[in-house]
């Protein structure tokens, strides 16, 4: 049996995953299988990376960080949200990873989260860009 090659694209909401998937599918004569965690987990905010709960919980933390480090509460909340997206994407059993593995398994691939982790490019690019903006780019007055 010939193994099917699968490209899995994961990342936070509105990050361009679908557009990238369509571009890759056209280039390699493939197809796009979209699997959103919201399709699998219903009424489970913690499993679907629903940011509403995180934002409500992180608001006091963001304000405290902003006061302690002398940055705006908006920048502090942005940093928390970005790092939340990074870690949601690389957690071995996070919602995004489970959807990716389920899709790959349905296509006949025998793959685990740990097989995918070395190939996760987007979360690490997001992490590096966030760190650059924190430590290199000055905040506008």
C-alpha positions in Angstrom: 0.0 0.0 0.0 1.4 3.4 -1.0 1.6 5.9 1.8 -0.2 9.2 1.3 1.8 12.3 2.0 -0.1 14.7 4.2 0.7 18.4 4.9 -1.0 19.6 8.1 -1.4 23.4 8.7 -2.3 24.5 12.2 -2.3 27.9 13.7 -4.5 30.5 15.4 -7.8 31.9 14.0 -7.5 34.3 11.0 -3.8 33.4 10.4 -4.2 32.5 6.7 -4.2 28.7 7.1 -7.0 28.1 4.5 -5.4 30.4 1.9 -2.0 28.6 2.4 -3.7 25.2 2.2 -5.5 26.1 -1.1 -2.2 27.4 -2.5 -0.3 24.2 -1.6 -3.2 21.9 -2.8 -3.1 23.7 -6.2 0.7 23.5 -6.5 0.9 19.8 -5.7 -2.5 18.7 -7.2 -3.8 17.8 -3.7 -7.0 18.5 -1.8 -7.9 20.5 1.3 -9.5 18.8 4.2 -10.6 21.4 6.7 -11.0 20.2 10.3 -11.8 22.8 12.9 -11.8 21.8 16.6 -15.2 23.5 16.9 -16.5 20.7 14.6 -15.4 18.0 17.1 -15.8 19.5 20.5 -19.1 21.2 21.2 -19.5 23.3 24.4 -16.0 22.6 25.5 -14.2 26.0 25.6 -11.0 24.6 27.1 -10.6 22.0 24.3 -11.4 24.4 21.5 -9.0 27.1 22.4 -11.9 29.6 22.8 -10.2 32.8 23.6 -13.2 34.4 25.3 -12.6 32.5 28.5 -8.9 33.2 28.3 -9.4 37.0 27.8 -11.8 37.3 30.7 -9.4 35.3 33.0 -6.3 37.1 31.7 -7.6 40.7 32.0 -6.5 41.2 35.6 -3.2 39.5 34.8 -2.6 41.7 31.8 -3.4 44.8 33.9 -1.0 43.7 36.6 1.8 43.0 34.1 1.2 46.3 32.4 1.6 48.2 35.7 4.6 46.2 36.8 6.6 46.6 33.6 5.3 50.0 32.5 3.7 49.0 29.3 0.1 49.6 28.0 -2.6 47.1 29.1 -3.4 46.6 25.4 0.2 45.5 24.6 0.3 43.3 27.7 -3.0 41.6 26.6 -1.6 41.2 23.1 1.5 39.5 24.4 -0.5 37.1 26.5 -2.8 36.3 23.6 0.0 35.7 21.2 1.9 33.4 23.5 -1.4 31.6 24.2 -1.7 31.0 20.4 1.9 29.7 20.2 1.5 27.2 23.0 -2.0 26.1 21.9 -0.4 25.2 18.5 2.5 23.2 20.0 0.8 21.4 22.8 1.0 17.7 21.9 -2.7 17.1 22.9 -4.1 20.6 22.2 -7.2 21.0 20.1 -5.4 22.0 17.0 -2.9 19.1 17.2 -5.7 16.6 17.8 -7.7 17.8 14.7 -4.5 17.6 12.6 -3.7 14.1 13.7 -7.4 13.0 13.3 -7.4 14.2 9.7 -4.1 12.5 8.9 -5.3 9.3 10.5 -8.4 9.4 8.4 -6.2 9.7 5.3 -4.4 6.5 6.3 -1.3 8.0 8.0 0.1 6.6 11.2 1.3 9.7 12.9 1.6 11.1 16.4 1.8 14.6 17.8 5.5 14.1 18.5 6.1 13.3 14.8 4.5 16.6 13.8 6.2 18.8 16.4 9.6 19.2 14.6 7.8 20.4 11.5 5.7 23.1 13.2 7.0 26.2 11.5 4.2 28.8 12.1 4.1 28.7 15.9 7.8 29.1 16.1 7.9 32.0 13.6 5.1 33.6 15.6 7.1 33.1 18.8 10.3 34.6 17.4 8.4 37.6 15.9 6.7 38.3 19.2 10.0 38.2 21.0 11.5 40.6 18.5 8.6 43.0 19.0 8.9 42.8 22.7 12.7 43.3 23.0 13.7 45.1 19.8 10.9 47.3 18.5 10.3 50.3 20.9 6.7 51.0 22.0 5.1 54.1 20.4 4.6 56.9 22.8 
